[in-house]
């Protein structure tokens, strides 16, 4: 839609004048990053023609479904590297099974080049906002609660876009987008939210059980006598994890009594609760007149607890076992979609959020199988994940896409497909590209051949087609840029000292364009506020801990 109103002449002008001409463009169209305009300038006519045909496909589809745009189910799997689900032969290689996701993969499109961000929080923020997480200062995965920070209310999430246009919206599972009131999912566009506020480190490194298994030293008063303790807030205590809320209402903490510590039994209960809520919400949503968006981000397979009761596997790893269990849960959801008779007009996405966790190597059973690297890094192993999209009425079953796609593209693509692109804000850069042509027309119809990979606030690497540069220290001569060929060297082990030298000028100017756009549209500062506001039933020990935490926050101002 966005390209139709823009003439080729305008596009050429835009490229000639670069950022100077942006404001004119920004009024009508979504503001993208610089590299998009390079590609648009070369393909404007073709893409405009495709877009016209796509509009027809979408309107015919809507008419066939009694005016109802498609439902969206987005299932994001935590910390599982490329190759670990959806590919039966690789299940054999790794000694566990994901039969339900494997079957699902045959029913839709599989992606070989889905890029995410290096860790949980940034990937999820990129999906929610359609933007590189550095732009919203959501680039860091916070580990230790409380945080006193989170996604800003000014960000326009995909849930807000869909909710505004009349979708029912539900979030279930991990959130990890901050613990301040404005960041809660029910304040970011979801009608209903049952969520784990923080990441899973709370259970894996901060409990008496984690300490008993050697994952932590002297953190829990239950496991050893603490001596000479002057500062009562040095050790994290009394944090909030399972929270439930509805749009416009106060949230409440779920399932824990005052005076009781969160333990791994609570973690397992929370996981099971999320799964049963995903099922019951799905049944409720399927029966409603409105279309729906169900966002399910399970906490499993992350599970350091070796006493877990997941299925036994030849692999034997604790996370691998939970992955196999989670596959069964996902199977239940897919079966329910079928039973409710909504499969044809429901888009289901199943994908990983980042690479495997290095710290869990050995016990988890996972590793970096095909691409090198782990969560928190910027080699492909950290940011290339399995992704599968099923949309029976549109996407050809068993199809594969070798085109590049970034998790932020889902934002723009979902908006396009659901007819809600007009609700995407025009006053900021949206990195997500509309990839509906790739879904509808298939392989080789993608509109992206690049991605900038940030490590925290810093640009760490840039990919263009099959080449990738890891940005060296400032001042390094451009002829020394370390360039890799990702097809020939998927583990990024052989720098093309000479063979890739032809690409160094392009990479350098590409980076300059990207940074020039950032000067025009600067990144936001991190949002700070008081943790856990808007929760009606905080435990007394949590309130007491917060008083000390707020006092410490004051000192940082
Ligand atoms: Ca993750």
Boltz pocket constraint, residues with backbone or C-beta under 6 A from the ligand:
constraints:
  - pocket:
      binder: B
      contacts: [[A, 77], [A, 78], [A, 79], [A, 119], [A, 120], [A, 121], [A, 353], [A, 354], [A, 355]]
      max_distance: 6.0
